[in-house]
Amino acid sequence: MRNNPYYGPEGHGPYEMIGIGDLDLEEGGRIPDCQLAVATHGKLNAAKDNAILVPTWYSGTSKIMEQVYIGDGRALDPSKYFIIVVNQIGNGLSTSPHNSTGALAGPGFPKVRIGDDVRAQHQLLTETYGLDRLALVVGGSMGAQQTYEWAVRYPEFVQRAAPIAGTAKFTEHDILLLDTLAEAITSDPGFRDGSYASPADVAAGLKRHAKGWTLCGWSDAFFRAGRHRAFGFETVRDFADNFMVGYFAPMDPNALLSMSWKAQNADVSRHTGGDLAAALGRIKAKTFVMPISHDVIFPVADCAAEQALISGSSLRPLVSIDGHLGLFGADPELLAQVDANLKELMETSVD
């Protein structure tokens, strides 16, 4: 499938396509002429010490990061910082199944790991912007996975880290969860092993996928409190059938599956022979770990267990009944908590 109109500057811009050359992948294979879709806000100062990296989450692009988290007076303030939002490989804007050619197109798109994204981002930051450090890496969900990978892989580069609603190693529970969400797509006869002509051919599978995310992305308290009405939907069914299904319907299924596999296989302990404590022990960044109180995908306890392994880190639970998809920004109190924590973190001196 080529040229999906959903992905483009009209809905997700502005951003710049920056080529980093051929990217060799950890699972084998190569992405020739890998392109990263990059949105920047603010200016890099002369000392080059005000750069903040924001990686994207599953299904999300740089646009939602701009809309929800970046702005004057916010913690991510472009008048103070040079904020670099990098769309992860396979998310539809950067090199992805639908915009690749030849053997890499569609179902032929190779397996990409979180580590591949982070190495690509490191190359971007050092070669394009001349950076040798980051004041902060902050991201939610898959963005948190990339944040952890950054802090473990490049401990001297990252001064502060703020993983939000995500873990450094995916749990067995979450692997099974994403298996189920992926099977909602691949079991649709229209999927044709990834050789569909358009997302419309996989409409039934994408609908099942969206409803699965409705169940696990929002908490039961969210629905009991009628929070779906904040999105303009009177009933839960209307919210699921229109907001959630409408959100996923135009997306490229192969891109979703590429990101899903990547999330499932996130594990910083790959750097230390499977020893998670040793991997997280590498982190030198001042780290605030921010789980969301009602998140059923990344519960506070899972995040706290990892945080305890990071020297000098702080656990900062965000209280919101919205659950994991509180990341979408519909709860202003959650956003206020994020801003307060990030402002405190940025005011914290680092060695």
C-alpha atoms as a printed R data frame, in Angstrom:
    type eleno elety resid chain resno       x       y      z
1   ATOM     1    CA   MET     A     1   0.000   0.000  0.000
2   ATOM     2    CA   ARG     A     2   1.382   3.415 -0.907
3   ATOM     3    CA   ASN     A     3   0.589   7.050 -0.235
4   ATOM     4    CA   ASN     A     4  -1.886   6.685  2.600
5   ATOM     5    CA   PRO     A     5  -3.437  10.184  2.750
6   ATOM     6    CA   TYR     A     6  -3.794   9.978  6.524
7   ATOM     7    CA   TYR     A     7  -0.044  10.449  6.920
8   ATOM     8    CA   GLY     A     8   1.210  13.821  5.846
9   ATOM     9    CA   PRO     A     9   1.801  17.431  6.847
10  ATOM    10    CA   GLU     A    10  -1.865  18.351  6.445
11  ATOM    11    CA   GLY     A    11  -2.832  16.380  9.525
12  ATOM    12    CA   HIS     A    12   0.477  15.885 11.282
13  ATOM    13    CA   GLY     A    13   2.740  18.772 10.332
14  ATOM    14    CA   PRO     A    14   4.790  20.748 10.276
15  ATOM    15    CA   TYR     A    15   7.801  18.459 10.236
16  ATOM    16    CA   GLU     A    16  10.965  17.973  8.217
17  ATOM    17    CA   MET     A    17  12.120  14.747  6.609
18  ATOM    18    CA   ILE     A    18  15.779  14.187  7.474
19  ATOM    19    CA   GLY     A    19  17.759  11.335  5.952
20  ATOM    20    CA   ILE     A    20  20.336   9.568  8.093
21  ATOM    21    CA   GLY     A    21  21.604   7.184  5.417
22  ATOM    22    CA   ASP     A    22  21.391   3.412  5.607
23  ATOM    23    CA   LEU     A    23  20.354   2.039  8.989
24  ATOM    24    CA   ASP     A    24  21.566  -1.449  9.892
25  ATOM    25    CA   LEU     A    25  19.036  -3.175 12.135
26  ATOM    26    CA   GLU     A    26  19.633  -5.175 15.294
27  ATOM    27    CA   GLU     A    27  17.437  -8.012 14.010
28  ATOM    28    CA   GLY     A    28  19.353  -8.097 10.736
29  ATOM    29    CA   GLY     A    29  18.698  -6.367  7.468
30  ATOM    30    CA   ARG     A    30  18.926  -2.721  6.621
31  ATOM    31    CA   ILE     A    31  16.706   0.260  5.932
32  ATOM    32    CA   PRO     A    32  18.336   2.100  3.024
33  ATOM    33    CA   ASP     A    33  18.121   5.885  3.145
34  ATOM    34    CA   CYS     A    34  16.224   5.881  6.442
35  ATOM    35    CA   GLN     A    35  14.121   9.021  6.785
36  ATOM    36    CA   LEU     A    36  13.103  10.525 10.112
37  ATOM    37    CA   ALA     A    37  10.170  12.935 10.342
38  ATOM    38    CA   VAL     A    38  11.333  15.594 12.783
39  ATOM    39    CA   ALA     A    39   9.453  18.537 14.286
40  ATOM    40    CA   THR     A    40  11.408  21.158 16.222
41  ATOM    41    CA   HIS     A    41  10.266  23.941 18.523
42  ATOM    42    CA   GLY     A    42  12.412  26.776 19.846
43  ATOM    43    CA   LYS     A    43  16.083  27.440 19.171
44  ATOM    44    CA   LEU     A    44  19.302  25.715 20.117
45  ATOM    45    CA   ASN     A    45  21.418  28.028 22.247
46  ATOM    46    CA   ALA     A    46  25.096  28.755 21.682
47  ATOM    47    CA   ALA     A    47  26.179  26.312 24.388
48  ATOM    48    CA   LYS     A    48  23.972  23.599 22.874
49  ATOM    49    CA   ASP     A    49  22.826  22.633 26.353
50  ATOM    50    CA   ASN     A    50  19.083  23.356 26.085
51  ATOM    51    CA   ALA     A    51  18.028  20.463 23.836
52  ATOM    52    CA   ILE     A    52  15.109  18.231 24.800
53  ATOM    53    CA   LEU     A    53  14.245  15.055 22.913
54  ATOM    54    CA   VAL     A    54  10.636  13.850 22.733
55  ATOM    55    CA   PRO     A    55  10.124  10.450 21.037
56  ATOM    56    CA   THR     A    56   6.629   9.384 19.954
57  ATOM    57    CA   TRP     A    57   4.314   6.638 21.196
58  ATOM    58    CA   TYR     A    58   2.281   3.878 19.532
59  ATOM    59    CA   SER     A    59   0.046   5.279 16.784
60  ATOM    60    CA   GLY     A    60   0.999   8.843 17.712
61  ATOM    61    CA   THR     A    61   2.956  11.440 15.785
62  ATOM    62    CA   SER     A    62   4.778  14.652 16.585
63  ATOM    63    CA   LYS     A    63   1.524  16.592 16.209
64  ATOM    64    CA   ILE     A    64  -0.078  15.316 19.422
65  ATOM    65    CA   MET     A    65   3.124  16.017 21.345
66  ATOM    66    CA   GLU     A    66   2.985  19.598 20.093
67  ATOM    67    CA   GLN     A    67  -0.711  19.988 20.871
68  ATOM    68    CA   VAL     A    68  -0.686  18.426 24.343
69  ATOM    69    CA   TYR     A    69   2.740  18.984 25.892
70  ATOM    70    CA   ILE     A    70   4.602  21.866 24.227
71  ATOM    71    CA   GLY     A    71   3.885  25.567 24.661
72  ATOM    72    CA   ASP     A    72   4.858  28.880 26.183
73  ATOM    73    CA   GLY     A    73   4.755  28.704 29.962
74  ATOM    74    CA   ARG     A    74   4.639  24.905 29.885
75  ATOM    75    CA   ALA     A    75   7.442  22.679 31.129
76  ATOM    76    CA   LEU     A    76   8.367  22.069 27.486
77  ATOM    77    CA   ASP     A    77   8.624  25.762 26.688
78  ATOM    78    CA   PRO     A    78  10.018  26.589 23.230
79  ATOM    79    CA   SER     A    79  11.042  30.031 24.444
80  ATOM    80    CA   LYS     A    80  13.550  28.324 26.776
81  ATOM    81    CA   TYR     A    81  14.391  25.004 25.128
82  ATOM    82    CA   PHE     A    82  15.157  23.509 21.741
83  ATOM    83    CA   ILE     A    83  12.604  20.702 21.602
84  ATOM    84    CA   ILE     A    84  13.155  17.942 19.055
85  ATOM    85    CA   VAL     A    85  10.233  15.585 18.444
86  ATOM    86    CA   VAL     A    86  11.271  12.548 16.422
87  ATOM    87    CA   ASN     A    87   8.639  10.279 14.922
88  ATOM    88    CA   GLN     A    88   9.619   6.689 15.535
89  ATOM    89    CA   ILE     A    89  10.448   4.467 12.578
90  ATOM    90    CA   GLY     A    90   7.327   2.706 11.353
91  ATOM    91    CA   ASN     A    91   4.835   5.270 12.692
92  ATOM    92    CA   GLY     A    92   3.676   6.390  9.251
93  ATOM    93    CA   LEU     A    93   5.627   9.645  8.933
94  ATOM    94    CA   SER     A    94   9.203   8.424  9.271
95  ATOM    95    CA   THR     A    95  10.263   5.492  7.081
96  ATOM    96    CA   SER     A    96   7.382   3.026  7.396
97  ATOM    97    CA   PRO     A    97   5.800   0.075  5.605
98  ATOM    98    CA   HIS     A    98   3.441   2.160  3.466
99  ATOM    99    CA   ASN     A    99   6.065   4.665  2.258
100 ATOM   100    CA   SER     A   100   8.840   2.136  1.605
101 ATOM   101    CA   THR     A   101   9.563   0.651 -1.791
102 ATOM   102    CA   GLY     A   102  10.669  -2.656 -3.197
103 ATOM   103    CA   ALA     A   103  11.161  -5.573 -0.850
104 ATOM   104    CA   LEU     A   104  10.664  -3.343  2.219
105 ATOM   105    CA   ALA     A   105   7.190  -2.182  1.246
106 ATOM   106    CA   GLY     A   106   4.108  -3.309  3.145
107 ATOM   107    CA   PRO     A   107   4.470  -6.749  4.743
108 ATOM   108    CA   GLY     A   108   8.159  -6.850  3.762
109 ATOM   109    CA   PHE     A   109   9.036  -4.101  6.215
110 ATOM   110    CA   PRO     A   110  11.794  -5.399  8.517
111 ATOM   111    CA   LYS     A   111  11.653  -5.880 12.266
112 ATOM   112    CA   VAL     A   112  12.735  -2.648 13.972
113 ATOM   113    CA   ARG     A   113  13.685  -2.491 17.634
114 ATOM   114    CA   ILE     A   114  13.543   0.366 20.109
115 ATOM   115    CA   GLY     A   115  17.332   0.285 20.001
116 ATOM   116    CA   ASP     A   116  17.267   0.944 16.242
117 ATOM   117    CA   ASP     A   117  15.150   4.033 16.818
118 ATOM   118    CA   VAL     A   118  17.466   5.313 19.501
119 ATOM   119    CA   ARG     A   119  20.608   4.730 17.426
120 ATOM   120    CA   ALA     A   120  18.927   6.554 14.531
121 ATOM   121    CA   GLN     A   121  17.980   9.431 16.833
122 ATOM   122    CA   HIS     A   122  21.518   9.582 18.231
123 ATOM   123    CA   GLN     A   123  22.888   9.862 14.706
124 ATOM   124    CA   LEU     A   124  20.361  12.589 13.939
125 ATOM   125    CA   LEU     A   125  21.209  14.604 17.042
126 ATOM   126    CA   THR     A   126  24.971  14.349 16.687
127 ATOM   127    CA   GLU     A   127  25.248  14.805 12.920
128 ATOM   128    CA   THR     A   128  22.382  17.197 12.158
129 ATOM   129    CA   TYR     A   129  22.372  19.331 15.301
130 ATOM   130    CA   GLY     A   130  25.906  18.789 16.593
131 ATOM   131    CA   LEU     A   131  24.736  17.734 20.047
132 ATOM   132    CA   ASP     A   132  26.786  15.834 22.596
133 ATOM   133    CA   ARG     A   133  24.208  15.931 25.393
134 ATOM   134    CA   LEU     A   134  20.502  16.243 26.041
135 ATOM   135    CA   ALA     A   135  19.091  18.291 28.886
136 ATOM   136    CA   LEU     A   136  16.107  15.927 28.944
137 ATOM   137    CA   VAL     A   137  14.585  12.935 27.215
138 ATOM   138    CA   VAL     A   138  10.876  12.622 27.911
139 ATOM   139    CA   GLY     A   139   8.256  10.373 26.363
140 ATOM   140    CA   GLY     A   140   5.077   8.487 27.121
141 ATOM   141    CA   SER     A   141   4.328   4.795 26.549
142 ATOM   142    CA   MET     A   142   6.585   3.747 23.633
143 ATOM   143    CA   GLY     A   143   8.214   7.131 24.129
144 ATOM   144    CA   ALA     A   144   9.032   5.981 27.668
145 ATOM   145    CA   GLN     A   145  10.576   2.810 26.250
146 ATOM   146    CA   GLN     A   146  12.793   4.954 24.041
147 ATOM   147    CA   THR     A   147  13.603   7.205 27.013
148 ATOM   148    CA   TYR     A   148  14.854   4.232 29.012
149 ATOM   149    CA   GLU     A   149  16.829   2.939 26.034
150 ATOM   150    CA   TRP     A   150  18.479   6.336 25.649
151 ATOM   151    CA   ALA     A   151  19.427   6.550 29.329
152 ATOM   152    CA   VAL     A   152  20.864   3.013 29.360
153 ATOM   153    CA   ARG     A   153  22.562   3.043 25.943
154 ATOM   154    CA   TYR     A   154  23.964   6.574 26.135
155 ATOM   155    CA   PRO     A   155  24.300   7.368 29.854
156 ATOM   156    CA   GLU     A   156  26.779  10.214 29.321
157 ATOM   157    CA   PHE     A   157  24.530  11.881 26.742
158 ATOM   158    CA   VAL     A   158  21.317  12.065 28.792
159 ATOM   159    CA   GLN     A   159  21.317  14.490 31.728
160 ATOM   160    CA   ARG     A   160  17.675  14.002 32.740
161 ATOM   161    CA   ALA     A   161  15.107  11.354 31.866
162 ATOM   162    CA   ALA     A   162  11.344  11.291 32.338
163 ATOM   163    CA   PRO     A   163   9.648   8.060 31.253
164 ATOM   164    CA   ILE     A   164   5.864   8.509 31.486
165 ATOM   165    CA   ALA     A   165   3.446   5.547 31.569
166 ATOM   166    CA   GLY     A   166   5.918   2.994 30.288
167 ATOM   167    CA   THR     A   167   8.498   0.438 31.376
168 ATOM   168    CA   ALA     A   168  12.076  -0.398 30.476
169 ATOM   169    CA   LYS     A   169  11.158  -4.036 29.878
170 ATOM   170    CA   PHE     A   170   7.817  -5.180 28.542
171 ATOM   171    CA   THR     A   171   5.986  -7.572 30.857
172 ATOM   172    CA   GLU     A   172   4.626 -10.994 29.913
173 ATOM   173    CA   HIS     A   173   1.122  -9.675 30.567
174 ATOM   174    CA   ASP     A   174   1.610  -6.844 28.104
175 ATOM   175    CA   ILE     A   175   3.179  -9.114 25.487
176 ATOM   176    CA   LEU     A   176   0.006 -11.212 25.561
177 ATOM   177    CA   LEU     A   177  -2.128  -8.077 25.448
178 ATOM   178    CA   LEU     A   178  -0.418  -6.799 22.303
179 ATOM   179    CA   ASP     A   179  -0.576 -10.266 20.746
180 ATOM   180    CA   THR     A   180  -4.343 -10.082 21.151
181 ATOM   181    CA   LEU     A   181  -4.562  -6.553 19.744
182 ATOM   182    CA   ALA     A   182  -2.403  -7.542 16.767
183 ATOM   183    CA   GLU     A   183  -4.502 -10.645 16.082
184 ATOM   184    CA   ALA     A   184  -7.562  -8.400 15.894
185 ATOM   185    CA   ILE     A   185  -5.965  -6.966 12.745
186 ATOM   186    CA   THR     A   186  -4.265  -9.990 11.219
187 ATOM   187    CA   SER     A   187  -7.339 -12.226 11.578
188 ATOM   188    CA   ASP     A   188  -9.331  -9.989  9.212
189 ATOM   189    CA   PRO     A   189  -9.487 -11.788  5.822
190 ATOM   190    CA   GLY     A   190  -8.967  -8.399  4.178
191 ATOM   191    CA   PHE     A   191  -5.541  -8.143  5.786
192 ATOM   192    CA   ARG     A   192  -4.218 -10.663  3.239
193 ATOM   193    CA   ASP     A   193  -0.982 -11.246  5.150
194 ATOM   194    CA   GLY     A   194  -0.263  -7.541  4.948
195 ATOM   195    CA   SER     A   195  -0.890  -7.193  1.214
196 ATOM   196    CA   TYR     A   196  -4.172  -5.223  1.471
197 ATOM   197    CA   ALA     A   197  -4.755  -2.287 -0.900
198 ATOM   198    CA   SER     A   198  -5.927   0.206  1.746
199 ATOM   199    CA   PRO     A   199  -6.868   0.321  5.437
200 ATOM   200    CA   ALA     A   200 -10.503   0.146  4.342
201 ATOM   201    CA   ASP     A   201  -9.865  -3.481  3.352
202 ATOM   202    CA   VAL     A   202  -9.025  -4.193  6.994
203 ATOM   203    CA   ALA     A   203 -11.838  -2.108  8.480
204 ATOM   204    CA   ALA     A   204 -13.249  -4.947 10.585
205 ATOM   205    CA   GLY     A   205  -9.836  -5.802 12.027
206 ATOM   206    CA   LEU     A   206  -9.038  -2.176 12.778
207 ATOM   207    CA   LYS     A   207 -12.408  -1.842 14.497
208 ATOM   208    CA   ARG     A   208 -11.680  -4.824 16.741
209 ATOM   209    CA   HIS     A   209  -8.223  -3.379 17.416
210 ATOM   210    CA   ALA     A   210  -9.760  -0.035 18.403
211 ATOM   211    CA   LYS     A   211 -12.239  -1.659 20.749
212 ATOM   212    CA   GLY     A   212  -9.439  -3.598 22.389
213 ATOM   213    CA   TRP     A   213  -7.619  -0.345 22.998
214 ATOM   214    CA   THR     A   214 -10.830   1.138 24.392
215 ATOM   215    CA   LEU     A   215 -10.866  -1.582 27.051
216 ATOM   216    CA   CYS     A   216  -7.216  -1.436 28.058
217 ATOM   217    CA   GLY     A   217  -6.365   2.180 27.283
218 ATOM   218    CA   TRP     A   218  -9.018   3.772 29.487
219 ATOM   219    CA   SER     A   219  -9.824   2.647 33.020
220 ATOM   220    CA   ASP     A   220 -13.148   1.350 34.296
221 ATOM   221    CA   ALA     A   221 -13.271   4.437 36.547
222 ATOM   222    CA   PHE     A   222 -13.036   6.604 33.421
223 ATOM   223    CA   PHE     A   223 -16.270   5.138 32.093
224 ATOM   224    CA   ARG     A   224 -18.023   5.007 35.484
225 ATOM   225    CA   ALA     A   225 -17.380   8.724 35.877
226 ATOM   226    CA   GLY     A   226 -18.736   9.469 32.407
227 ATOM   227    CA   ARG     A   227 -15.412  10.897 31.291
228 ATOM   228    CA   HIS     A   228 -16.194   9.870 27.694
229 ATOM   229    CA   ARG     A   229 -18.539  12.857 27.629
230 ATOM   230    CA   ALA     A   230 -15.483  15.143 27.765
231 ATOM   231    CA   PHE     A   231 -14.821  13.921 24.226
232 ATOM   232    CA   GLY     A   232 -18.350  14.841 23.128
233 ATOM   233    CA   PHE     A   233 -19.921  11.373 23.222
234 ATOM   234    CA   GLU     A   234 -23.010  10.673 25.316
235 ATOM   235    CA   THR     A   235 -22.663   6.891 25.489
236 ATOM   236    CA   VAL     A   236 -19.739   4.542 25.936
237 ATOM   237    CA   ARG     A   237 -20.724   2.649 22.793
238 ATOM   238    CA   ASP     A   238 -20.795   5.866 20.786
239 ATOM   239    CA   PHE     A   239 -17.381   6.774 22.179
240 ATOM   240    CA   ALA     A   240 -15.957   3.372 21.212
241 ATOM   241    CA   ASP     A   241 -17.592   3.190 17.773
242 ATOM   242    CA   ASN     A   242 -16.839   6.730 16.726
243 ATOM   243    CA   PHE     A   243 -13.930   8.238 18.646
244 ATOM   244    CA   MET     A   244 -11.778   5.138 19.112
245 ATOM   245    CA   VAL     A   245 -12.682   3.348 15.881
246 ATOM   246    CA   GLY     A   246 -12.476   6.636 14.018
247 ATOM   247    CA   TYR     A   247  -9.013   7.231 15.450
248 ATOM   248    CA   PHE     A   248  -7.561   3.932 14.208
249 ATOM   249    CA   ALA     A   249  -9.579   3.456 10.995
250 ATOM   250    CA   PRO     A   250  -7.330   5.452  8.606
251 ATOM   251    CA   MET     A   251  -4.041   4.107  9.965
252 ATOM   252    CA   ASP     A   252  -1.843   1.651  8.100
253 ATOM   253    CA   PRO     A   253  -2.230  -1.796  9.691
254 ATOM   254    CA   ASN     A   254   1.332  -2.785  8.807
255 ATOM   255    CA   ALA     A   255   2.612   0.311 10.609
256 ATOM   256    CA   LEU     A   256   0.578  -0.549 13.697
257 ATOM   257    CA   LEU     A   257   1.928  -4.092 13.648
258 ATOM   258    CA   SER     A   258   5.498  -2.857 13.204
259 ATOM   259    CA   MET     A   259   5.182  -0.615 16.258
260 ATOM   260    CA   SER     A   260   3.406  -3.324 18.233
261 ATOM   261    CA   TRP     A   261   6.235  -5.823 17.668
262 ATOM   262    CA   LYS     A   262   8.744  -3.146 18.646
263 ATOM   263    CA   ALA     A   263   6.903  -2.369 21.890
264 ATOM   264    CA   GLN     A   264   6.600  -6.043 22.805
265 ATOM   265    CA   ASN     A   265  10.319  -6.579 22.408
266 ATOM   266    CA   ALA     A   266  11.447  -3.520 24.354
267 ATOM   267    CA   ASP     A   267  13.967  -4.652 26.949
268 ATOM   268    CA   VAL     A   268  16.973  -2.632 28.107
269 ATOM   269    CA   SER     A   269  18.408  -5.728 29.785
270 ATOM   270    CA   ARG     A   270  19.482  -6.904 26.313
271 ATOM   271    CA   HIS     A   271  22.524  -4.721 27.005
272 ATOM   272    CA   THR     A   272  23.479  -6.710 30.098
273 ATOM   273    CA   GLY     A   273  22.766 -10.334 29.270
274 ATOM   274    CA   GLY     A   274  19.231 -10.175 30.652
275 ATOM   275    CA   ASP     A   275  20.152  -8.504 33.944
276 ATOM   276    CA   LEU     A   276  17.616  -5.681 34.298
277 ATOM   277    CA   ALA     A   277  19.135  -4.337 37.508
278 ATOM   278    CA   ALA     A   278  22.539  -4.069 35.846
279 ATOM   279    CA   ALA     A   279  21.039  -2.301 32.824
280 ATOM   280    CA   LEU     A   280  19.105   0.256 34.854
281 ATOM   281    CA   GLY     A   281  22.163   0.643 37.048
282 ATOM   282    CA   ARG     A   282  23.934   2.179 34.059
283 ATOM   283    CA   ILE     A   283  21.638   5.209 34.123
284 ATOM   284    CA   LYS     A   284  23.379   8.404 35.171
285 ATOM   285    CA   ALA     A   285  20.551  10.773 34.250
286 ATOM   286    CA   LYS     A   286  18.466  12.366 36.979
287 ATOM   287    CA   THR     A   287  15.300  10.350 36.447
288 ATOM   288    CA   PHE     A   288  11.662  10.967 37.338
289 ATOM   289    CA   VAL     A   289   9.508   7.888 36.664
290 ATOM   290    CA   MET     A   290   5.889   8.912 36.095
291 ATOM   291    CA   PRO     A   291   3.312   6.112 35.916
292 ATOM   292    CA   ILE     A   292  -0.397   6.931 35.709
293 ATOM   293    CA   SER     A   293  -2.436   5.793 38.704
294 ATOM   294    CA   HIS     A   294  -5.196   3.970 36.789
295 ATOM   295    CA   ASP     A   295  -3.037   2.588 33.957
296 ATOM   296    CA   VAL     A   296  -3.816  -1.108 33.442
297 ATOM   297    CA   ILE     A   297  -1.093  -1.552 30.787
298 ATOM   298    CA   PHE     A   298   1.787  -0.121 32.829
299 ATOM   299    CA   PRO     A   299   0.604  -0.275 36.453
300 ATOM   300    CA   VAL     A   300   2.316   1.856 39.066
301 ATOM   301    CA   ALA     A   301   3.759  -1.256 40.731
302 ATOM   302    CA   ASP     A   302   5.541  -2.334 37.536
303 ATOM   303    CA   CYS     A   303   7.049   1.117 37.069
304 ATOM   304    CA   ALA     A   304   7.992   1.393 40.742
305 ATOM   305    CA   ALA     A   305   9.851  -1.915 40.646
306 ATOM   306    CA   GLU     A   306  12.065  -0.581 37.858
307 ATOM   307    CA   GLN     A   307  12.452   2.863 39.417
308 ATOM   308    CA   ALA     A   308  13.870   1.243 42.547
309 ATOM   309    CA   LEU     A   309  16.770  -0.014 40.429
310 ATOM   310    CA   ILE     A   310  17.751   3.461 39.177
311 ATOM   311    CA   SER     A   311  20.180   5.303 41.421
312 ATOM   312    CA   GLY     A   312  18.962   8.690 42.632
313 ATOM   313    CA   SER     A   313  15.663   8.415 40.778
314 ATOM   314    CA   SER     A   314  12.240   9.503 41.979
315 ATOM   315    CA   LEU     A   315   8.827   7.875 41.573
316 ATOM   316    CA   ARG     A   316   6.206  10.474 40.640
317 ATOM   317    CA   PRO     A   317   2.815   8.791 40.069
318 ATOM   318    CA   LEU     A   318   0.345  10.877 38.073
319 ATOM   319    CA   VAL     A   319  -3.173  10.667 39.465
320 ATOM   320    CA   SER     A   320  -5.840  10.339 36.773
321 ATOM   321    CA   ILE     A   321  -8.769   8.017 36.208
322 ATOM   322    CA   ASP     A   322  -8.192   8.347 32.468
323 ATOM   323    CA   GLY     A   323  -5.673   5.508 32.641
324 ATOM   324    CA   HIS     A   324  -3.013   4.925 30.004
325 ATOM   325    CA   LEU     A   325  -4.689   7.075 27.380
326 ATOM   326    CA   GLY     A   326  -4.600   9.966 29.792
327 ATOM   327    CA   LEU     A   327  -1.544  10.635 27.638
328 ATOM   328    CA   PHE     A   328  -3.988  12.054 25.064
329 ATOM   329    CA   GLY     A   329  -4.332  15.119 27.285
330 ATOM   330    CA   ALA     A   330  -8.049  15.224 28.080
331 ATOM   331    CA   ASP     A   331  -7.392  15.546 31.825
332 ATOM   332    CA   PRO     A   332  -5.963  19.015 32.610
333 ATOM   333    CA   GLU     A   333  -5.054  17.927 36.138
334 ATOM   334    CA   LEU     A   334  -2.836  15.163 34.784
335 ATOM   335    CA   LEU     A   335  -1.115  17.649 32.459
336 ATOM   336    CA   ALA     A   336  -0.558  20.014 35.384
337 ATOM   337    CA   GLN     A   337   1.137  17.190 37.286
338 ATOM   338    CA   VAL     A   338   3.352  16.376 34.303
339 ATOM   339    CA   ASP     A   339   4.344  20.029 33.955
340 ATOM   340    CA   ALA     A   340   5.088  20.402 37.669
341 ATOM   341    CA   ASN     A   341   7.294  17.313 37.682
342 ATOM   342    CA   LEU     A   342   9.137  18.279 34.508
343 ATOM   343    CA   LYS     A   343   9.723  21.829 35.714
344 ATOM   344    CA   GLU     A   344  11.164  20.478 38.956
345 ATOM   345    CA   LEU     A   345  13.307  18.005 37.047
346 ATOM   346    CA   MET     A   346  14.645  20.725 34.741
347 ATOM   347    CA   GLU     A   347  15.530  22.844 37.775
348 ATOM   348    CA   THR     A   348  17.492  19.959 39.266
349 ATOM   349    CA   SER     A   349  21.222  20.351 38.828
350 ATOM   350    CA   VAL     A   350  23.146  17.546 37.166
351 ATOM   351    CA   ASP     A   351  26.817  16.663 37.325
